[in-house]
């Protein structure tokens, strides 16, 4: 299972699944009730607000985005499990890794909700600004360009062989991006509220560490690939320091996909409101031909979309408990 990261949020996500399946609705309701103890507005009202309303705009604020994605992805996993689809390997992208860890039993749902709510709130509380830019260049080239600006900019994610995101102080990020663009390299600015996984996250780390230290951790019950190492891990996730580093350090998603492939994964099912991670897989696994399944697709009725994925899983030899 691939757990989608921030940026995939869509207004109304989860509404169709709640109407169709009790397994999703029960897990979603449980998440929302827990988040409502932590947030200053009811999460469901923000997620399902009328399009274009002031309240709907809150969904793109990190303090609500991360809880909303967590709730949808956790409940989607419960829906797949209700159909007898049990994951053998898990990977998430940034906030998605917290969902994966909770699904794997690294921490309870209650602790997971507290951790996610604190993460989103503390990130939202940082000064706005900063920038994130995607560069179509190899990691080594990007690392060399970033090195002179290490106090202000860092590599935020390595999503493919030539898909590297940098983040940090806007002026420095734009200067680095301009250098690549001048050489004909593709660059794309990401529309984000803050420069995640960059030096600009550091003011929140101490307080987030205190919240992380209050969580009870266990070893994962399902094999999980780490964003920090890009490898299958066990005890590393069961410590508060890991989740503090997780806020600041780069997401090594491309390495994680290779680790999944080496561990025998042939079917990749994305659990999230959009299949943003599936689009990265072909470049990460150029020699492989994995089965790629999206739980949901933007603009598609949710119930129809998830049933199409279930049908494709079954047709491809997957096990389903009808």
N, C-alpha and C positions, 0 to 999 in steps of 0.2 A: 504494500500500500504506500502511495505517495501522498503526503499531507501538504496541501497548498499553503503558500506564504502570503504575506500582506500584499495588497494590490488586486487580489482576485474578488474582493467583496462586491456584491451586487445587491441593490435594494430589493427587498422582498424575499431574499434567499431563505429557503427552508419552509416557506409557507405551503407550497404545493406538497411537499413530503409530509408535513404535519397533517394535512388534510387526508392523505392517502393511507398512511401506515402508522398504527399505534406504536410500533417499535421505535420509529424515529421520534414520534411526538413525545413519548415518555422520557426518552433520553434528553431531548431538546428542552422540554419543560423543566427537567431537573437542573440542567445547566443554567437556564435563564433564571430560575429561582435563586440559585446560589450567587450568580453574578449580580442580581438585584440587591443583594446585601452589601455589595462592594461599590456599585456605580451610583452616580447621582441622578440618573434617569433610568426608567425601566428599559432593559435591553431590547425586548420584543418591540416596543413602541418605536425605538430608533431603527431597528432592522426593517420593520414593515410599515414605516411611515409613508404617507402619500408622496409619490415621486415629485420632486421639485419643491417640496415643503422645507421649511427651515429645519425641522427635526430630521428629515432624510439626509441633510448635509452632514449631520453628526456621525453618520456611518463611516465617513472618510477621516474622522478624527481618531488617531491611534488609540485613545482611551476606550473607544467603542469598537474600532475595527478588529482589534485582536480578540476581545471577548466574543464578538459575533462570529468570527471565523472558527474559533475554538468550539463554540456551541454547535455550529453546523457540521463541522468535521467529526466531532465526537459522536453526534447523533447519527451521522451517515455510517460511521463504523458500526454502531449498534444495529442499524438497518441491515447492512451486509451480513453481520453475524447472525441476525435472525433468519437469514436465508441459508445459513450453514456455510457461509464463505468466511473461512478463518485465515488471517494473514500469517505467512511464514517469515516475512521480512518486512521491516518498516523503515521509512526515511521521511523526514519532514524538511521543509525549507523555512528556516528562521522560526517564526511563531508556530509553523506546522510541526516542528520537532517537539514542542511542548505537548501538542495533542498526541503525537506518536508515543511520547514517553508515558503519558497518562494511560493510553490504550494498552501499553505494555506493562502497566502496573508499577512504574517507577515511583509514582506518588498517587494518592487517592484523588478522586474527582474533586473533593472539597479543597484539598491542598493545591491541586492544579488550577482551580478557579482563582484561588487567592494569589497564586504566583502570576498568572496571566493578567489579572486585574491590576496588580501592582506594577507589572512590567509596562502595560499600556499607559497607566496613569503617570508613572514617573517619566516615561518617554514624552508623553504629551506635555508634561510640565517643563521640559527643557526649552530653552530659547528657540524660537522658530528660525528657519534659515538653514544654511548648509545646502549641499547639492549631492545628487547621486547621478552618475553617468555611466551608461553601458558602452564599452569599447570592444570593437570587433578585432581584437588582437590577442596573441598568446599571453599567458600569465607572466612569463619571464620578462617580456617587453614592458608590460604594464608595471611590474614590480620595479624595474629599473627606472622608469619615469616617475614613479611615486616616491622612491627612496629619498630624493632631496627635499621632499615635502612631508616627511614622515610625522612631523609634529601636528600637521593639519589635515592630512589626507591618508587614507589607507584603502587597501583592497577590501571591499565589502562582501563580494561573492564571486566565486568562480563557477559559472553555470555551464561551461562547455569549453572545448579546446580554444575557441576564439570568442568567448562570451564572458568578459570580465567586467564587474561593476566596481567603480571607485566611489568613495564617499568622503565628505569632510567639508571644510570651509569652502564656500562657494568660489571665491576668487581663485584659489589654488586648484580646485577641481576643474574649473573652466579653462584655466591655463594649460593644464595637462591634456584635457580633451582637445583643445585647439591645436596642440602640437601633433596629436594623432590625426586629426581631421586634415591638417595641412599636408600630410603624407598620403591622403586618400583613404584613411581607415574610417570605417563606419562608426559614428558616435550617435548616441541617443540619450537625451536627458530624461530621467525618470521623474514622474510627477508624484512627489512624496512631500510629507509635511516636515520631515527631519532627515538628517543624514545618518541612517541606521548603520550599525557595524563600523563606526568611525570614531575618531578621537572626540567628537562632539557628544558621544554617549557617556563619557567618563564621569561627569558630575552626578549621574544617577546611580552609579555602580555601588557605592557604599551603602546607600539606603536599600537598594534592591537586594544586596547581599544579606542584610538583616532579615528581610522577608524570606529569602531562600533558606536561611539558616533555621527558620522556624518550621520548615516542612519535614515530614517524615519520608525517608527514601528507602526503596527496596531495589533489588536487582531486577532488570527487565525479564518478563516471562516470555517475550517474543524477541527474536534477534532484531536489533536496532542499529542502524548506521548513523554515526555521529556527523553533524555538520562541521565540527572542529577538526576532526582527523580524516573524515571521508572513509572510515573503516568501521567494521562491525565492532561494537563495544559491549562491555558488560558492566563492570563496577564504576566506570568513569562517570556515568550519568547519575549515580547515586550519591552525589555530594553537592552541597550548595555552590562551591566554587566553580563547578562546571557551568552552571546556569548563569553565573555572573560573567564568565568569559564568553559565554554564548551570545550575550548582548553586544559585546565589543569586537570579537574576532570575526574573521571572514567565514562565510558559509561555503564549504567545499562540496557543493552539490555534485559537480561533475565527477569527482573522485568517489563520492558516495554511490552514484549510479554504476560505476565500474565495479565497486565492491559488491553491489547487489547482483550484478551479472556473474561475477566470479563465484558468488555463493550459490548460483544455480537459478536465479530468477529468470523466468521466461515470459511471465505475464505481469504487467505493471498496471495497477488500477489506481487512478488518482481520486483521492477523497477530498473534494472541495467544490466550490461553486463554479469554477472554470477550470479547464484542463491546461493550465499554464505550464506545469512541469512536464507534461507529456511532450510538448513541443520541443523541449530541450534534449530529449533522449536520443533521437537519431544522430545528432552530432557527437554525443558522448559515446555511442555504441555503433560506430559506422559499419562494423562487420557483422553485427547481429541483426536479427529480424524478430524482435520481441512483439508480443501481443500488447497493444496499448488500449486501455479502456478508460473512458471518462465517466465518472458518476453523474455529473451534470454538465450542461453546456449553456452558455449565455444565450438567451432568446428562445430556448427550447423549454417546453412544459416539463417541469421537474419529474413528475411521475413517469412520463413517457421516456425521458432521457435515461433515468436510472434503470428502467425495465429493459431498454435497448442494451445497456451495458451488461445487465444480468443475462440476457439472451445470448450475447456474444461470448460471454464467459462460458456458459453452458455448451454452446455450439463448438467452442474450442477445446472442449474436454474438461472444463472445470467442474468441480463438485458443488452441487446445489441441493439443499434439503427442501424439496418442493412441499 
